């Protein structure tokens, strides 16, 4: 089996080398870089299966790097785990809203970081299997709800034939809701479906992502209904 390739973006040399060493020991091919500029250059030249991205970087910060990676076709769906020394909900929610898949707060336990990496790879692996895709609403066929047309495998959303630019997290949230249109999904179900079961993300992040998703969908954003005290559903 081909070894997974991981890009570690961390300006503190000791942390970067420690994370890289332990990921390599676990069986991954690892490239470590100290700045956002070098991260973007590396991602442009090489395909990575995962990016571990520190938020506080010299020059271009991690949030800007995340946004730029999501804007490029090659890296639009590459999983991203953020590292943050702040642990502030605003930074975490901003990163998740930009399309990051998970986060871990410094100082962190290396075993926890490895577990998060493995969880991301398990989720992305299961999403590539047709049977799992169908179970999670990530079917290969286009999903049509009202004037929304969603192509899961092409990572494309059309409203009346016009494309809508969504982050990876927003896209997975919409696919999850559309795959169960008419059904109410709790915030926990949405978190588990989008980020996997072993996450440390708060319900607040779901609310923020839904706000961003509705805004980008424009008038079609009204199809996402808030069920107070429970969660959300996409109206048929």
C-alpha positions in Angstrom: 0.0 0.0 0.0 1.2 3.5 -0.9 2.4 5.4 2.1 0.4 8.5 3.0 2.2 11.8 2.5 1.9 14.5 5.2 2.9 18.2 5.1 3.8 19.6 8.5 3.8 23.4 8.6 5.3 24.7 11.9 7.7 27.5 12.5 9.1 26.2 15.8 11.9 23.8 14.8 11.6 21.5 17.8 7.9 21.0 17.4 8.2 20.5 13.6 11.0 18.0 13.9 9.2 16.1 16.8 5.9 15.8 14.9 7.7 14.8 11.7 9.8 12.2 13.4 6.8 10.6 15.1 4.6 10.6 12.0 7.5 9.0 10.1 7.8 6.3 12.8 4.1 5.7 12.4 4.6 5.0 8.7 3.9 8.2 6.8 6.1 10.1 4.4 6.6 13.6 5.9 7.8 16.9 4.6 8.2 19.7 7.2 8.3 23.5 6.4 8.6 26.6 8.6 6.5 29.1 6.8 3.2 29.5 5.0 4.9 30.6 1.8 7.0 27.4 1.8 3.8 25.4 2.6 2.0 26.8 -0.5 5.0 26.2 -2.7 5.3 22.6 -1.5 1.6 21.9 -1.9 1.8 23.3 -5.5 4.7 21.0 -6.4 3.7 17.8 -4.5 0.5 16.0 -3.7 -0.1 15.6 0.0 -2.7 13.4 1.7 -2.9 15.6 4.8 -1.6 19.0 5.9 -0.9 19.7 9.6 -1.0 23.5 9.8 0.1 25.8 12.6 -2.1 29.0 12.8 0.6 31.3 14.2 3.2 31.5 11.4 5.6 34.3 10.3 4.5 36.0 7.1 1.3 34.3 5.8 -0.5 32.9 8.8 -2.1 29.5 8.9 -5.6 30.8 8.4 -4.6 32.5 5.1 -2.7 29.3 4.1 -5.9 27.3 4.7 -8.0 29.6 2.6 -5.5 29.6 -0.2 -5.3 25.7 -0.2 -9.0 25.5 -0.3 -9.1 27.9 -3.3 -6.9 25.7 -5.4 -8.4 22.7 -7.2 -5.4 20.5 -6.4 -5.8 21.0 -2.6 -9.5 21.9 -2.3 -10.3 18.6 -0.6 -7.0 17.8 1.1 -7.6 17.2 4.8 -6.2 19.9 7.1 -5.6 19.7 10.8 -4.9 23.0 12.5 -2.4 23.5 15.4 -3.2 26.5 17.6 -1.4 27.8 20.7 -4.3 30.1 21.6 -7.1 27.5 22.0 -9.5 30.4 21.4 -12.9 29.4 20.0 -12.8 32.3 17.5 -9.6 31.0 15.9 -10.9 27.5 15.8 -14.3 28.4 14.3 -12.6 30.6 11.7 -10.3 27.8 10.7 -13.1 25.3 10.4 -15.2 27.8 8.5 -12.4 28.2 6.0 -12.4 24.4 5.5 -10.1 22.9 8.0 -11.1 19.4 9.0 -9.9 19.3 12.7 -7.8 21.1 15.2 -5.6 20.4 18.1 -4.4 22.8 20.8 -0.8 23.3 21.9 0.7 21.9 24.0 -0.6 18.6 22.6 0.0 15.0 23.3 1.7 13.3 20.4 -0.4 10.2 20.8 -3.5 12.4 20.5 -2.1 14.0 17.3 -1.4 10.6 15.8 -4.9 9.5 16.7 -6.4 12.5 15.0 -4.3 11.9 11.9 -5.4 8.3 11.7 -9.0 9.3 12.2 -8.8 11.7 9.2 -7.3 9.0 7.1 -10.0 6.5 8.1 -12.7 8.9 7.2 -11.2 9.8 3.9 -10.6 6.2 3.1 -14.2 5.3 3.9 -15.6 8.1 1.8 -13.8 6.6 -1.2 -15.7 3.4 -0.9 -19.1 3.4 -2.7 -21.0 1.5 0.0 -19.8 3.9 2.7 -20.5 6.9 0.5 -24.1 5.8 0.1 -24.5 5.3 3.8 -23.2 8.8 4.5 -25.1 10.5 1.8 -21.9 10.8 -0.2 -23.2 8.9 -3.2 -21.6 9.1 -6.6 -24.7 10.2 -8.4 -25.8 13.8 -8.4 -28.1 14.8 -5.6 -31.0 17.1 -6.6 -33.0 19.1 -4.1 -35.3 21.8 -5.5 -33.0 24.0 -7.6 -29.8 22.6 -6.0 -27.7 20.1 -7.9 -24.8 18.5 -6.0 -22.1 16.4 -7.5 -20.3 14.7 -4.5 -17.4 13.2 -6.5 -16.8 16.4 -8.5 -17.1 18.6 -5.4 -19.5 20.8 -7.3 -22.7 22.6 -6.3 -25.0 24.3 -8.8 -28.0 26.5 -8.2 -30.1 26.9 -11.3 -27.0 25.9 -13.3 -24.7 28.4 -11.6 -21.7 27.1 -9.6 -21.4 28.0 -5.9 -17.9 28.2 -4.2 -18.0 26.3 -0.9 -15.2 25.3 1.5 -14.6 21.5 1.9 -16.3 21.6 5.3 -19.3 23.5 4.0 -19.5 21.1 1.0 -19.5 18.0 3.2 -22.2 19.6 5.4 -24.4 20.3 2.5 -23.9 16.8 1.0 -24.8 15.3 4.4 -28.0 17.3 4.7 -29.0 16.8 1.1 -28.4 13.0 1.3 -31.0 13.0 4.0 -33.3 15.8 2.8 -36.3 16.2 4.9 -34.7 14.5 7.9 -33.5 16.4 11.0 -29.8 15.9 11.8 -28.6 16.8 15.2 -25.5 18.9 15.6 -23.6 15.8 16.8 -24.7 13.9 13.8 -23.4 16.7 11.5 -20.1 16.9 13.4 -19.6 13.1 13.2 -20.6 13.0 9.6 -18.3 15.8 8.5 -15.3 15.5 10.9 -15.5 11.8 12.0 -16.4 10.6 15.5 -13.1 11.3 17.3 -13.2 15.1 17.1 -13.0 17.8 19.7 -15.1 20.3 17.9 -17.9 22.2 19.7 -21.6 22.5 18.5 -20.9 26.2 18.1 -18.8 25.4 15.0 -21.8 23.7 13.3 -23.9 26.8 13.8 -21.2 29.1 12.4 -20.7 26.8 9.4 -24.4 26.7 8.7 -24.5 30.5 8.8 -21.7 30.6 6.2 -23.3 27.9 4.1 -26.6 29.7 4.0 -24.9 33.0 3.0 -23.1 31.4 0.1 -26.2 29.6 -1.1 -28.1 32.9 -1.3 -31.8 32.4 -1.6 -31.3 28.6 -1.6 -29.9 29.0 1.9 -33.5 29.2 3.1 -33.8 25.5 2.4 -31.7 24.8 5.4 -34.1 24.9 8.3 -33.2 25.3 12.0 -35.0 22.8 14.2 -34.7 24.5 17.6 -33.3 22.4 20.3 -32.4 19.6 17.8 -30.4 20.6 14.8 -30.9 21.2 11.1 -32.6 19.8 8.0 -32.7 20.5 4.3 -36.3 21.0 3.2 -37.4 19.0 0.2 
